[in-house]
Amino acid sequence: MCRELGRLAQGYDNIKGIDTIKFLTLDKIRNISANRKVTYTRIVVDYCLHKPKESNRVRLTVGCNLIEYPG
């Protein structure tokens, strides 16, 4: 889980991050503008036999029913 969040965020240990997500403090969460839409994530756990280095896999999926993407 740390590796996946590290990849999506600003990095973790020796894993380079891609700045897709940023973590918010409780104060920043409380101050989210009313015109912004907040969604949820789901944790998906899998075991991949064909990837011995990282056979235990954890992925996050995003609640796409709440995403508004005009593109």
Number of C-alpha atoms within 10 A of each C-alpha: 14 12 18 16 18 20 18 18 17 16 17 15 9 8 13 14 18 12 12 11 13 10 9 9 8 8 8 10 11 9 8 11 9 7 6 8 10 11 11 12 11 10 10 11 11 10 12 11 10 8 10 9 8 11 12 13 14 16 14 15 10 12 12 11 8 11 12 9 6 4 3
